[in-house]
Amino acid sequence: MSTLVSSTPQMRTRPLWGWTLNDGLVVARRNLIQTVRVPELLFFSLVQPVIFVLLFAYVFGGAIPIPGDAGENAYREYLMPGIFGQTVAFAAASSTVGLAEDLHKGIIDRFRSLPMSPPAVLLGRTFADAPRQVLVLVVLSITGLLVGWRIHNGLLSALLAYALLLLFAYTVAWIGSW
């Protein structure tokens, strides 16, 4: 007797979130490798906040009096949160420019032709921007500490504030990607 063998291949179903996360991590790895190969991307995102801190702390710092507080460090206590917010708000530019460049070069079209999850490109871009934002916040914090800014409410409050800043940066990166 002969047995009948089906010649049609069995289609595997792909779980939406598992494959989206996996494909997003692959795209994030690609974008992080691109950051390493083009160090100007990282350099300018690190230098710009430092320039802003030094410019506003030393050039404009003496021109703006803070009522009630004595000393030049009082202005820096107001300056640094604003620079933190401004820096993470500029996170959208990195995502937007990176996606526009990939779209212009045809890389997004290549990704669309692959059997990968469609939101993985956006997820990968925003995942890749997150470590860069952590590095920018570390450099910015060190610069702030060098110019006289201090953390006053303890380590836990500071870590929660940094987590909030990173969440805001991730949200702004998604808005820029969209």
C-alpha positions in Angstrom: 0.0 0.0 0.0 1.1 3.5 -0.6 0.4 6.4 1.6 -0.6 9.7 0.4 1.8 12.5 1.4 0.7 16.0 1.3 2.9 18.2 -0.9 1.7 21.5 0.6 4.0 22.8 3.3 2.4 23.5 6.7 2.3 27.2 7.5 3.5 28.1 10.9 1.5 30.7 12.7 3.5 33.5 14.2 2.5 34.9 17.6 2.1 38.7 17.0 3.9 40.0 20.1 6.7 37.4 20.2 7.8 37.9 16.6 7.3 41.7 16.8 9.6 41.9 19.8 12.1 39.5 18.2 12.1 41.4 14.9 12.2 44.7 16.7 15.4 43.6 18.6 17.0 42.6 15.3 16.3 46.0 13.8 17.5 47.7 17.1 20.7 45.7 16.8 21.1 46.9 13.2 20.6 50.5 14.3 23.1 50.2 17.2 25.7 48.8 14.9 25.0 51.8 12.6 25.6 54.1 15.6 29.0 52.4 16.2 30.0 52.6 12.6 29.0 56.3 12.3 30.3 57.8 15.5 29.2 61.3 14.5 25.6 60.3 15.4 26.7 59.6 19.0 29.2 62.5 19.2 26.8 65.2 18.3 24.0 63.9 20.5 26.5 64.0 23.4 28.2 67.3 22.7 25.1 69.4 22.1 23.7 69.1 25.7 27.1 69.8 27.2 27.4 72.9 25.1 24.0 74.1 26.2 24.9 73.5 29.9 28.2 75.4 29.6 26.6 78.2 27.6 23.7 78.8 29.9 25.6 78.2 33.1 28.6 80.5 32.4 27.5 82.9 29.7 24.0 83.6 30.8 24.2 82.4 34.4 25.3 85.7 35.9 22.7 87.7 33.9 19.7 86.1 35.5 19.2 86.8 39.2 17.3 84.3 41.3 15.4 86.0 44.1 15.8 84.7 47.6 18.7 82.4 46.9 22.3 83.7 47.3 25.1 82.4 45.1 25.6 81.5 41.5 24.6 77.9 42.0 21.0 78.9 42.5 20.6 79.5 38.8 22.0 76.1 38.0 19.4 74.4 40.1 16.8 75.8 37.7 18.9 75.4 34.6 19.6 71.6 34.8 16.0 70.4 34.8 15.2 72.6 31.8 18.3 71.2 29.9 17.3 67.7 30.8 13.8 68.3 29.4 15.1 70.0 26.3 17.6 67.3 25.6 15.1 64.4 25.9 12.6 66.4 23.8 15.2 66.5 21.0 15.2 62.7 21.0 12.5 62.9 18.4 15.0 64.3 15.9 17.2 61.3 16.1 14.4 58.9 15.4 12.8 61.0 12.7 16.1 61.6 10.9 17.1 58.0 11.1 13.8 56.7 9.8 13.7 59.3 7.0 17.2 58.3 6.0 16.3 54.6 6.0 13.2 55.4 3.9 15.2 57.5 1.4 17.8 54.8 1.0 15.2 52.1 0.5 15.9 50.1 3.6 12.3 50.4 4.8 11.2 48.9 1.5 13.6 46.0 2.0 12.2 45.4 5.5 8.7 45.4 4.1 9.6 42.7 1.7 10.8 40.4 4.5 8.5 38.2 6.5 8.8 40.3 9.6 6.3 42.2 11.7 5.5 45.6 10.3 5.8 47.5 13.7 9.2 46.0 14.3 10.9 48.8 12.3 9.5 51.5 14.6 10.1 49.3 17.7 13.7 48.7 16.7 14.4 52.3 16.0 13.0 53.4 19.4 14.8 50.5 21.2 18.1 51.6 19.6 17.5 55.2 20.7 17.0 54.3 24.3 20.6 53.4 25.2 21.8 56.5 23.5 19.4 58.5 25.7 20.8 56.8 28.8 24.3 57.7 27.8 23.3 61.3 27.0 21.6 61.6 30.5 24.8 60.3 32.2 27.0 62.8 30.3 24.5 65.6 31.0 24.4 64.7 34.7 28.2 64.6 35.1 28.3 68.0 33.3 25.7 69.4 35.6 27.5 68.2 38.7 30.7 69.8 37.4 29.0 73.2 37.0 27.5 73.1 40.5 24.1 71.4 40.2 23.3 68.9 43.0 20.7 66.2 43.7 18.9 67.2 46.9 16.2 64.6 47.6 18.1 61.4 47.8 19.1 58.6 45.4 15.6 57.0 45.1 14.0 60.3 44.0 16.8 60.9 41.5 16.4 57.4 40.0 12.7 57.9 39.7 13.3 61.3 38.0 15.7 59.7 35.6 13.2 56.9 34.9 10.6 59.6 34.2 13.0 61.4 31.8 13.8 58.2 30.0 10.0 57.4 29.6 9.5 60.9 28.3 12.4 60.4 25.8 11.0 57.1 24.7 7.6 58.7 24.2 9.0 61.6 22.2 11.0 59.1 20.1 7.8 57.3 19.3 6.1 60.6 18.3 9.1 61.4 16.1 8.9 57.9 14.5 5.3 58.2 13.9 
